[in-house]
Amino acid sequence: MSASNTISIIGAGNVARGIATRALAAGYPVQLLVRNEEQGRTVAGELGGSVTVSAIGDDIAGTIVALAIPYSAVPEVVSEFGGLNGKTVIDATNPLNADFTGLAIKPGQSAAEEIQKIAPKASVVKAFNTVFAGNIVAGEKNGQPLDLLVAGDDASAKDAVVAFAEKSGFRVIDTGALAQAGTLEALAWLHMQLQFTRGTNFASAIQIVD
Ligand SMILES: NC(=O)c1ccc[n+]([C@@H]2O[C@H](COP(=O)([O-])OP(=O)(O)OC[C@H]3O[C@@H](n4cnc5c(N)ncnc54)[C@H](OP(=O)(O)O)[C@@H]3O)[C@@H](O)[C@H]2O)c1
């Protein structure tokens, strides 16, 4: 695969491990962009396979770069990458407020649209925020492919994310324009709350049954 097929991921936490696991299983090289390179190298070693580690602000190898960091960290990180110009940016964030009692974004707005505003020369695609990290790592739920809800305005960027996700084993459900991202963030928040009422310990998955 050419270097542009690298899946670059900002962060090395639960979601980063999940996306990296699926990417590696599908044959994509992975680049982790992290603030603690020693920790990043530890994660890379645990992942195995073709994983490089770079610092925040270094060159991004992939055309696709996933934000797998807290939403609150995004403005500073986008700025350190000079705006992520020309990149297809997977926004996997859920904009939880500081005490995790709700969303920090007002109804009618979304993290993804706010990120698109601060990275106007990037193409933001909302994806991976509605799947819990453990399920992303596993790549399936009860033997079924995981549904991956995506939203975005730039058709070619969305196509690239869909192609990556499908090759990585997800059943992609295109929910439409980036304006749908707020709905996906609200859905993810609802799903988080249901973990406590249903006792599913962040193991359940959202599935659309046709
Ligand atoms: N966990 C889930 O099931 C899940 C599912 C879907 C979406 N999400 C969303 O995905 C994002 C990541 O969640 P996660 O569970 O992977 O979190 P996590 O395990 O806590 O990992 C967060 C990562 O972000 C890095 N980070 C934090 N602040 C940073 C900063 N200012 N600059 C650079 N890197 C920074 C952390 O680095 P350090 O280790 O150095 O702190 C860590 O690598 C969040 O927005 C979350 O809402 C989570």
The ligand as an ORCA input file, in Angstrom:
! r2SCAN-3c Opt
* xyz 0 1
  N     -14.150      5.153     24.741
  C     -15.158      4.935     23.865
  O     -15.831      3.879     23.893
  C     -15.451      5.970     22.817
  C     -16.270      5.595     21.743
  C     -16.521      6.514     20.718
  C     -15.957      7.785     20.786
  N     -15.182      8.143     21.859
  C     -14.559      9.472     21.828
  O     -13.248      9.280     21.297
  C     -12.320     10.194     21.916
  C     -11.210      9.393     22.572
  O     -11.777      8.564     23.591
  P     -10.898      7.443     24.287
  O     -11.847      6.586     25.038
  O      -9.960      6.840     23.331
  O     -10.070      8.328     25.340
  P      -8.735      7.928     26.089
  O      -8.595      6.445     26.168
  O      -8.732      8.717     27.350
  O      -7.575      8.461     25.117
  C      -7.473      9.828     24.850
  C      -6.196     10.100     24.063
  O      -6.158     11.505     23.798
  C      -4.888     11.981     24.210
  N      -4.979     13.387     24.581
  C      -5.717     13.923     25.592
  N      -5.543     15.256     25.633
  C      -4.660     15.560     24.648
  C      -4.058     16.752     24.219
  N      -4.338     17.943     24.782
  N      -3.181     16.691     23.179
  C      -2.883     15.512     22.594
  N      -3.422     14.330     22.965
  C      -4.300     14.365     23.979
  C      -4.490     11.106     25.359
  O      -3.126     11.221     25.587
  P      -2.510     11.012     27.070
  O      -2.518      9.531     27.293
  O      -1.178     11.615     26.967
  O      -3.428     11.715     28.024
  C      -4.921      9.735     24.823
  O      -3.979      9.228     23.939
  C     -13.139     11.024     22.884
  O     -13.511     12.221     22.237
  C     -14.371     10.164     23.156
  O     -15.504     10.950     23.487
  C     -14.907      7.258     22.872
*
